């Protein structure tokens, strides 16, 4: 039963990584990266590394996402045309 859950998490991690790479909107790409980080943390918790999982959730999904959104919101978006 556990290997099916791990396989599903691996598949969702792959889908979220490809989605984050192909998105053109930066805010949506940050949301996809936060989803990726949360899925990796879930996989780590399933494997038994709970301390690493909590660190991944706090830093990967939380702080990094907030810093990236804050940085993008400070940039000016200009159209070339």
C-alpha positions in Angstrom: 0.0 0.0 0.0 2.8 2.4 0.8 4.5 2.1 -2.6 1.3 3.1 -4.4 1.2 6.3 -2.3 4.9 7.0 -2.9 4.4 6.4 -6.6 1.5 8.9 -6.7 3.6 11.5 -4.8 6.5 11.0 -7.3 4.1 11.5 -10.2 2.5 14.6 -8.6 6.0 16.0 -7.9 7.0 15.5 -11.5 3.8 17.2 -12.7 4.2 20.2 -10.5 7.9 20.6 -11.5 7.1 20.5 -15.2 4.2 22.9 -14.6 6.4 25.4 -12.7 8.9 25.3 -15.6 6.4 25.9 -18.3 4.3 28.6 -16.7 4.9 32.1 -18.1 3.2 34.0 -15.2 5.7 34.4 -12.4 3.2 34.3 -9.6 1.7 31.1 -10.9 5.1 29.6 -11.2 5.8 30.5 -7.5 2.6 28.8 -6.5 3.6 25.7 -8.5 7.0 25.7 -6.8 5.4 26.0 -3.4 3.2 23.0 -4.3 6.3 21.1 -5.4 8.0 21.9 -2.0 4.9 20.7 -0.1 4.7 17.5 -2.0 8.4 16.8 -1.4 7.8 17.5 2.3 4.9 15.0 2.2 7.2 12.4 0.6 9.9 13.0 3.2 7.4 12.6 6.0 6.2 9.4 4.5 9.7 8.1 4.4 10.2 8.9 8.1 12.3 12.1 8.0 9.8 14.2 9.9 12.4 16.9 10.9 13.6 17.4 7.4 10.0 17.5 6.2 9.1 20.3 8.7 12.1 22.3 7.6 11.1 21.8 3.9 7.6 23.0 4.6 8.8 26.0 6.6 11.5 27.2 4.3 10.6 25.7 0.9 6.9 26.4 0.8 6.6 29.2 3.3 9.5 31.6 3.5 10.8 31.2 -0.1 7.3 31.7 -1.6 6.7 34.8 0.4 10.2 36.3 -0.5 9.7 35.5 -4.2 6.2 37.1 -4.3 7.5 40.1 -2.4 10.4 40.5 -4.8 8.2 40.2 -7.9 5.7 42.6 -6.5 8.5 45.2 -6.2 9.5 44.9 -9.8 8.0 47.1 -12.5 6.3 45.3 -15.3 6.7 47.2 -18.6 5.4 46.2 -21.9 7.7 46.5 -24.9 5.0 47.7 -27.3 
